[in-house]
Structure formats: C-alpha cells, structure tokens
C-alpha cells in the first residue's frame, strides 16, 4: 500500500436503521482534504455540528462507540470507521441526517462495497504513521480485558484476538489479521452477534430499538421463558409462534461465514475503535476478551504515547549503522569544510530526518567564539539543522546532486542551552507539509542527550543548480 494519504474518488450514500435509536438515517460519505481524517457532520441539527473521530470524543461504549462534540452525537461509529480505515481511506467527511450509523447486516461489508464502487484516490500528502517504539499493555481485571501493543519487524498493522464466551456454543475463539490488506476479504463481512439472554437485557434497558434478527447473529444457549418470548415478539414485530420452536443454537438457523466469525467481528470492532487514535499504527495489537470500552481506553493510551514520543528526542545509538555517512552526505550537499555541519544521518523517511554533528574544539569558529569559553554560535546550530533538513527534502528528487537547498525563512527560534566542545548535536527535522513547487516547511529541533538546545520553524526551497 502506498505511503500517500488517500480519500474517496467520489461520494457514496447509504440508508438504514440505527440499531439502538431505531431511527432511519442516510449517510453521505464524501472525499476530504489531506490531514482531515474522519469527521462526522450532523446535517439534521441546527448548527450542523462536526464530530471528529477521536478517542477523546467518546462518551459511551455501551454496545457500540458513541462520539460527542460541538453539541452533536453520533452512535455506533465502529463499523463504518473500520471499513474506511481497513480499505485504506485516510480522509472522509461523513454527513448524516440522524444520530446513528445504520446497522445494516451488523458487519462492514456494505460500506466496503460502497467504497469499492466509488474508488479511492491518492492525495498529495504523506501518511503520518505512528511506529510503536516499545511494548505497551492495558488491563482491566474487573472486565477481564488484556491488550498488548508490540512493535512489528515489517512495520505492518497486525491484530490478534482471543475471546472466551463461557458458552458451550462458542467456547474460546481466536482470530488474526496479519496485515490491513486482509481486512476486506477476511474481516469486513463478519457480523455482530449477541446471546439471546443479553438481547432481552438490552430490550429491557430501552436499547436496540432498531434491532432485528437480520442485523445480528443471535445465539441461544438457554431456554426462553414465556414472558421473554412475548417481549421479543413485540420488540421485533414477529409472531410469537416463530419463537416457540427456538432451541439451543442460532436463531433463524443462521449459517456462520467462518467458524470463528464472532471473534473476527471483535477484530473488526478493534479496527474501527482504534481508528479513533487519528493515525495509522505500525505495530501488533494482541487483545484478550476485548470490547468497545477496552478498545477505547487502549486507544487513549496509544494516543498519549504518541504525544510523549513526539516530544521525546531521538534515541541516538552511536553503535548503529548510519543511513548516510559523511561521503554520502558530501555527494548530496554542496557544503565543505569548514561549513559542512552534518557528520552522519541516523534516520530518514519521507517526512523526517535525524542528523548528527560531533562538536570538537578543532572547529574553526571556536578560535573567535570564544577563545576562553568556546560556545557553538546559535546561527551555526540553525545552519546544522537546515543542512539536515536539506538532506530530507533533497531525498524527494531522483537526482539530488543536481539540486541545491536555500533558506527562505526561519521563524520561532529558541535557544535553550549552550553547545560546547565534546557535545554530540542531534538534529531532528520533520516536514510540516508536502513539498510544493520546491518549497517546504519543517519543524527543526536540536538536542544534546535528552536536552533540547534549540528549535525553529524553517522554510526552504530546492532548485536545480
């Protein structure tokens, strides 16, 4: 899958009944600009509030994930979000004229079919992945939920699920998705499920007003009392005689698409709920007895880790092999002694680069700045960061040796502490937008160890020599 962001080629529309509200709703899912992510818009409310798909906007996880923002709510978001995320869509505007996403058949297959019908298009922006740097665990002993996120060697997004239903009908089930490309065929068509005993509790709680045996797999593992049959017949507008013959098994003789379809649906829910993190994740999610509550809490934990990692300096290992040594840097940059201020590049991808400058007393500028107290000039720290950023943007063209980078603007410069001989300067530069017409903007920070020594916003231009 490409590392470019993607959106829908055209809009699509789907109508149906909300599972819990029982209200008919029509969705219009539209293309959206880069970095928009997934946003719902309640067209039926006076202010037409927008609700961003974000774990911080989750207000309830009772039998589904509900988001609330700006005075608007949207219920049962997980299946549509799973379809968009699982099909590789990064940006979409979801307009709806009611409070809940249609339940349809209880899976995501109608959404994935609609996405396939209108098509997907790449956008002029790179995906902003979050690569798990280390293991992260979540546990809820009261609910029996255990979740673990681990780094993956190939950087893929992988999920493994284990569910234990304490029922002779299902027992313990496992499901796995080894990469997101398996979502459509292996996961998207797996339907939601419920035990009949739970269904009665939901009806008594005033939920599933739009429920029907056609939009879920209903499993029966206990005998029904007469009053329960009366309640179900009235709720689902069925003749009581249809319920008289119910025995242990599946209501209406539903045939499972997979032997582990319930576990696969739990995996589908995790995909939809973790879309609320707001980034694509490179890592392996392992989940035991998951549910919407645990998924969302785990998503909040991942989002908090993202915020911490964005502030944390690059972990420089002097024993690691650089991605570019001084000879490769010299082939790309025109600078030479005494003005080449990057010794090696330790990390580089499409949006980020990390360069190293070993500061020694042999630097020419220390003879005058200052002989009795050598301090690296702030302007040269900026130059070192700019050269590092130049390596990043020159990597965007096929023949970087034929291009030069020029500073256009430097803004929001801050110096935090001195850099002196013996220090190792770690320059970390990230693009803050795509390169357009040779212009780019980046956030640049320089560290010595874990301490931030300077930071700035840099605009540069690449041009042919």
Beta strands, then each sheet from edge to edge (+ up, - down):
strand 1: 4-8
strand 2: 12-17
strand 3: 24-31
strand 4: 38-42
strand 5: 50-52
strand 6: 58-60
strand 7: 66-69
strand 8: 72-74
strand 9: 92-96
strand 10: 120-126
strand 11: 130-131
strand 12: 136-140
strand 13: 145-150
strand 14: 157-164
strand 15: 172-177
strand 16: 193-195
strand 17: 217-220
strand 18: 249-250
strand 19: 281-288
strand 20: 344-348
strand 21: 352-358
strand 22: 403-415
strand 23: 424-431
strand 24: 439-448
strand 25: 451-464
sheet 1: 1+ 10-
sheet 2: 2+ 3- 9+ 4+ 5-
sheet 3: 6+ 7- 8+
sheet 4: 11+ 19+ 13- 12+
sheet 5: 11+ 19+ 14+ 15-
sheet 6: 16+ 17+ 18-
sheet 7: 20+ 21- 23+ 24- 25+ 22-
end
